[in-house]
Amino acid sequence: MKNIDQQALDILSELAKAPSIPFHEYVVQAKIIDILSLNSIPFSLDNYGNIIAKIEADGEPLEPIAFVAHMDHPGFEVSSVTSSGILAKPLGGVPKCSMVQTLPMFGFTQSGEKFECVISPNQNDDQTVIVNGPSSLRVGSPLTFGLLDFEIIQDKINMRSLDDYAGCASIISTLINCKSQKLLRSIYGVFTRAEEVGLVGARIIARDKTLPIDTLIVSIETSSIIPGVHQGNGPVIRVGDATFTFDSDAENVLRNVALNINNGDYKFKFQRNLMSAGTCEASAFIANSYVTTGIALPLGNWHNATTYISDFQGGIDTENVSLTDYLDATKLLIETSISSFDLRNDKIKSDIKEVPVEYEKRLIQ
């Protein structure tokens, strides 16, 4: 059997070849389905194209756990094709600089065929860009930045679409490595659509109660680096996002597992922080009464912006995460899946509850 780390990297590099933007996730969706099928992981598609994989627990199970990540990445969609030219509009939080610069792009078809094109500013409409590309472009054609699929340089993974292919790949690796385990709880891997335009796939799954309401939800994301968070210091156990504070009991499940890993592997690292740069899919589940927490990989060049998304003077480049952060996140997911955690019996909370008897005696008047 493959080394777990190498397997996780192989899966990520495979997904990296598959372009995706909101509503046009079909290439990466097909790739995920292929990998799940090859590894005999049961899955289904809902009416909206979200993928829900599940590994059943053995015997009388504890509450299930679901790991959630999205399949789309910000890009452009052709909005108008006329004799005077081709226009495209942004989908998701593309960097503002991409609206005012001439940039290499590529379009892609449902079968995965790619073709080069270029976007340039539209002086008559700041909500669209002009596309110079092949005559095969049609209204609705997806376009993504002409950037490198995948590379590793020392401890850095560089990709066009780490957000959120890293989450998807980590979940797939977790499912594969837990398939042969004797599980105390069922494990879901959920791969959603159209996150970048408003958590749409996740909101539908949460609204429709596609997952049992007692499922512990763990959103797996990449999130922009903020003060106090550093690449290479491990995955971030996410206290919350820009919209909600997450569930502390659920968070402590991850913290307890992470501490246990660290006791046996001093190289394993993790961080804990409020990753407030954006709203992630955890918020969709919190709004629908699920017990929810999250894990984030500190992300460089968020949404391919070399400075920040709203900077018109910035540039476009590959996103990046720490290699060790990604591998440690996968380890954390696997160990959480096979652990015997109990939301009602939290060691961190019970330790805080206890009052040292000798100190209590000193306080008695």
Beta strands, then each sheet from edge to edge (+ up, - down):
strand 1: 43-45
strand 2: 51-55
strand 3: 62-70
strand 4: 75-82
strand 5: 85-91
strand 6: 103-108
strand 7: 114-121
strand 8: 129-132
strand 9: 142-145
strand 10: 150-153
strand 11: 156-159
strand 12: 185-192
strand 13: 216-224
strand 14: 236-240
strand 15: 271-274
strand 16: 291-299
strand 17: 319-322
sheet 1: 1+ 2- 12+ 3+ 13+ 16+ 14- 15-
sheet 2: 4+ 5- 8+ 7- 6+ 9- 4+
sheet 3: 10+ 11- 17+
end
